[in-house]
């Protein structure tokens, strides 16, 4: 990983650097929200599939996968 705290940014490039940091922050937040929503949707689909006995073979792993994606989005 690169740590930009130790780098010196020339004053003329500071606006470009600030816009770049803002864009990366927006993309990180958007990605986390989409990941959390996708995890919740997978968990809901897993519960719906698990209502039948035969569907439990697919539904339970789907619930677990959705839960893991949601946890990843939170932390």
MARVEXVO-484636 format. One record per residue: residue number from 1; chain; x, y, z of N, C-alpha, C in turn. Coordinates in steps of 0.001 Angstrom, whole numbers. Layout:
N
<roro NUM A <X Y Z> <X Y Z> <X Y Z>>
...
//
This chain:
75
<roro 1 A <840 -1177 0> <0 0 0> <882 1236 0>>
<roro 2 A <398 2246 -651> <1149 3486 -664> <538 4454 332>>
<roro 3 A <1387 5137 1014> <955 6103 1993> <1269 7488 1455>>
<roro 4 A <254 8277 1164> <465 9590 569> <736 10659 1622>>
<roro 5 A <727 10308 2912> <944 11299 3950> <2378 11812 3929>>
<roro 6 A <3319 10984 3524> <4719 11390 3513> <5127 12081 2224>>
<roro 7 A <4261 12128 1232> <4586 12734 -48> <4321 14232 -18>>
<roro 8 A <5158 14965 -720> <4965 16397 -840> <4279 16677 -2164>>
<roro 9 A <3136 17332 -2117> <2384 17684 -3316> <2709 19139 -3657>>
<roro 10 A <3230 19396 -4858> <3484 20788 -5242> <2193 21606 -5228>>
<roro 11 A <2313 22860 -4897> <1119 23694 -4738> <332 23814 -6038>>
<roro 12 A <989 23731 -7162> <287 23876 -8432> <-559 22644 -8760>>
<roro 13 A <-202 21489 -8209> <-952 20257 -8445> <-1972 19964 -7350>>
<roro 14 A <-2044 20802 -6339> <-2937 20533 -5223> <-4411 20452 -5637>>
<roro 15 A <-4929 21315 -6534> <-6346 21169 -6937> <-6634 19822 -7604>>
<roro 16 A <-5718 19351 -8443> <-5902 18055 -9090> <-5886 16945 -8046>>
<roro 17 A <-4979 17045 -7092> <-4880 16061 -6010> <-6154 16046 -5164>>
<roro 18 A <-6696 17232 -4860> <-7913 17319 -4046> <-9110 16706 -4767>>
<roro 19 A <-9245 16967 -6069> <-10344 16390 -6840> <-10193 14875 -6900>>
<roro 20 A <-8958 14402 -7080> <-8711 12955 -7135> <-9087 12283 -5814>>
<roro 21 A <-8716 12874 -4699> <-9066 12307 -3391> <-10579 12302 -3182>>
<roro 22 A <-11271 13358 -3630> <-12724 13417 -3508> <-13384 12318 -4337>>
<roro 23 A <-12919 12130 -5562> <-13477 11083 -6411> <-13248 9688 -5834>>
<roro 24 A <-12069 9441 -5291> <-11818 8122 -4708> <-12695 7894 -3479>>
<roro 25 A <-12929 8939 -2692> <-13800 8812 -1527> <-15231 8494 -1957>>
<roro 26 A <-15729 9199 -2977> <-17090 8972 -3463> <-17235 7549 -4002>>
<roro 27 A <-16246 7072 -4752> <-16310 5717 -5294> <-16244 4656 -4203>>
<roro 28 A <-15452 4897 -3163> <-15395 3941 -2052> <-16732 3850 -1343>>
<roro 29 A <-17345 4988 -1055> <-18626 5001 -348> <-19720 4360 -1205>>
<roro 30 A <-19745 4701 -2490> <-20740 4123 -3386> <-20572 2607 -3495>>
<roro 31 A <-19333 2158 -3595> <-19071 721 -3670> <-19517 -7 -2427>>
<roro 32 A <-19307 598 -1270> <-19738 -45 -29> <-21253 -129 68>>
<roro 33 A <-21938 922 -365> <-23404 915 -327> <-23953 -143 -1270>>
<roro 34 A <-23410 -209 -2488> <-23865 -1215 -3449> <-23580 -2619 -2930>>
<roro 35 A <-22424 -2803 -2311> <-22068 -4112 -1765> <-23027 -4519 -644>>
<roro 36 A <-23368 -3580 225> <-24291 -3886 1317> <-25680 -4224 780>>
<roro 37 A <-26150 -3465 -210> <-27462 -3748 -783> <-27489 -5092 -1498>>
<roro 38 A <-26400 -5416 -2189> <-26325 -6701 -2872> <-26312 -7852 -1862>>
<roro 39 A <-25607 -7685 -756> <-25591 -8710 279> <-26957 -8917 902>>
<roro 40 A <-27661 -7824 1168> <-29007 -7942 1726> <-29958 -8608 731>>
<roro 41 A <-29821 -8283 -547> <-30675 -8912 -1561> <-30390 -10408 -1668>>
<roro 42 A <-29118 -10791 -1589> <-28782 -12217 -1635> <-29319 -12955 -408>>
<roro 43 A <-29248 -12311 752> <-29801 -12947 1948> <-31313 -13111 1823>>
<roro 44 A <-32001 -12097 1298> <-33454 -12201 1121> <-33799 -13288 110>>
<roro 45 A <-33036 -13379 -971> <-33274 -14429 -1960> <-33004 -15803 -1358>>
<roro 46 A <-31988 -15914 -525> <-31677 -17182 124> <-32777 -17621 1066>>
<roro 47 A <-33341 -16668 1793> <-34452 -17000 2696> <-35664 -17444 1884>>
<roro 48 A <-35941 -16746 789> <-37092 -17113 -45> <-36910 -18494 -667>>
<roro 49 A <-35695 -18807 -1092> <-35426 -20124 -1681> <-35470 -21207 -611>>
<roro 50 A <-35054 -20880 603> <-35002 -21877 1680> <-36369 -22257 2231>>
<roro 51 A <-37404 -21588 1819> <-38735 -21927 2323> <-39177 -23313 1884>>
<roro 52 A <-38629 -23789 794> <-38914 -25167 402> <-37749 -26051 869>>
<roro 53 A <-38024 -27293 1154> <-36995 -28201 1668> <-35922 -28444 616>>
<roro 54 A <-36314 -28605 -632> <-35346 -28867 -1692> <-34488 -27627 -1958>>
<roro 55 A <-35084 -26454 -1843> <-34355 -25214 -2084> <-33375 -24858 -993>>
<roro 56 A <-33455 -25524 151> <-32545 -25225 1254> <-31108 -25561 906>>
<roro 57 A <-30921 -26488 -16> <-29560 -26849 -440> <-28875 -25646 -1089>>
<roro 58 A <-29613 -24850 -1810> <-29068 -23658 -2459> <-29255 -22425 -1577>>
<roro 59 A <-30342 -22356 -850> <-30684 -21159 -89> <-29763 -20873 1077>>
<roro 60 A <-29375 -21898 1815> <-28528 -21678 2995> <-27144 -21146 2607>>
<roro 61 A <-26463 -21719 1609> <-25201 -21101 1193> <-25387 -19690 637>>
<roro 62 A <-26521 -19421 -6> <-26789 -18089 -523> <-26957 -17085 618>>
<roro 63 A <-27610 -17497 1682> <-27745 -16646 2866> <-26369 -16364 3467>>
<roro 64 A <-25551 -17393 3581> <-24210 -17219 4151> <-23360 -16299 3280>>
<roro 65 A <-23430 -16458 1968> <-22665 -15610 1060> <-23132 -14153 1147>>
<roro 66 A <-24434 -13929 1199> <-24972 -12578 1361> <-24554 -11951 2672>>
<roro 67 A <-24526 -12761 3732> <-24086 -12258 5039> <-22615 -11847 4993>>
<roro 68 A <-21786 -12649 4360> <-20365 -12318 4265> <-20131 -11056 3436>>
<roro 69 A <-20890 -10878 2379> <-20760 -9655 1573> <-21200 -8435 2372>>
<roro 70 A <-22262 -8579 3148> <-22733 -7461 3976> <-21711 -7104 5041>>
<roro 71 A <-21120 -8100 5671> <-20088 -7839 6678> <-18897 -7150 6031>>
<roro 72 A <-18519 -7568 4835> <-17400 -6938 4128> <-17708 -5476 3822>>
<roro 73 A <-18947 -5167 3509> <-19312 -3785 3208> <-19261 -2906 4458>>
<roro 74 A <-19547 -3486 5600> <-19555 -2706 6835> <-18157 -2442 7382>>
<roro 75 A <-17250 -3391 7195> <-15919 -3243 7758> <-14932 -3180 6680>>
//
